[in-house]
Each structure stands twice: as C-alpha cells, then as structure tokens.
Amino acid sequence: MNHEKNCDHIALHIGFKIAKLALEAAAVAAAFCLMKEVHKVHKAIEKKEK
C-alpha cells in the first residue's frame, strides 16, 4: 500500500510539472502573439502618418 501511495505521489508531482510547463509555454505564445499585434498596429500607424 505504501508503494502505491508513493507512486501516486510521484505521478501527481510529474503531472503538475507538465501542467506548469504547458502554462509557461502558453504564456510565451500569448506574449509573442501580443507583440505581433502591437507591431502590426505600430506599422499601420506609421503608414497612415506618411
């Protein structure tokens, strides 16, 4: 029984690490998309001013 509990604990710990990595990757992707949109807006404003 103790071995089962330990395995469950390790699996849960690994699952949380994977979830944390997925959230970090999503945050990086969101930041990249945001910067891409800001760049588009900036270029559109520059084009309009010319």
C-alpha positions as CSV (number, residue, x, y, z in Angstrom):
1,M,0.0,0.0,0.0
2,N,2.8,2.4,0.9
3,H,4.5,1.8,-2.5
4,E,1.2,2.6,-4.3
5,K,0.9,5.9,-2.4
6,N,4.5,6.8,-3.3
7,C,3.9,6.0,-7.0
8,D,0.7,8.1,-6.9
9,H,2.6,11.0,-5.3
10,I,5.3,10.8,-7.9
11,A,2.8,10.7,-10.8
12,L,0.9,13.6,-9.4
13,H,4.2,15.6,-9.0
14,I,5.2,14.8,-12.6
15,G,1.7,15.8,-13.7
16,F,1.9,19.2,-12.0
17,K,5.4,19.8,-13.6
18,I,3.9,19.0,-17.0
19,A,1.0,21.4,-16.4
20,K,3.4,24.1,-15.2
21,L,5.4,23.8,-18.4
22,A,2.3,23.9,-20.5
23,L,1.1,27.0,-18.8
24,E,4.6,28.7,-19.3
25,A,4.5,27.7,-23.0
26,A,1.0,29.2,-23.3
27,A,2.2,32.4,-21.6
28,V,5.1,32.7,-24.0
29,A,2.9,32.1,-27.0
30,A,0.4,34.7,-25.8
31,A,3.2,37.2,-25.3
32,F,4.5,36.5,-28.8
33,C,1.1,37.0,-30.3
34,L,0.5,40.2,-28.4
35,M,3.8,41.6,-29.6
36,K,3.0,40.6,-33.1
37,E,-0.3,42.5,-32.9
38,V,1.4,45.6,-31.3
39,H,3.9,45.6,-34.2
40,K,1.0,45.4,-36.8
41,V,-0.7,48.4,-35.1
42,H,2.5,50.3,-35.0
43,K,3.2,49.7,-38.7
44,A,-0.3,50.7,-39.6
45,I,0.0,54.0,-37.6
46,E,3.3,54.7,-39.3
47,K,1.8,54.0,-42.7
48,K,-1.1,56.3,-42.0
49,E,1.1,59.2,-40.9
50,K,3.1,59.1,-44.2
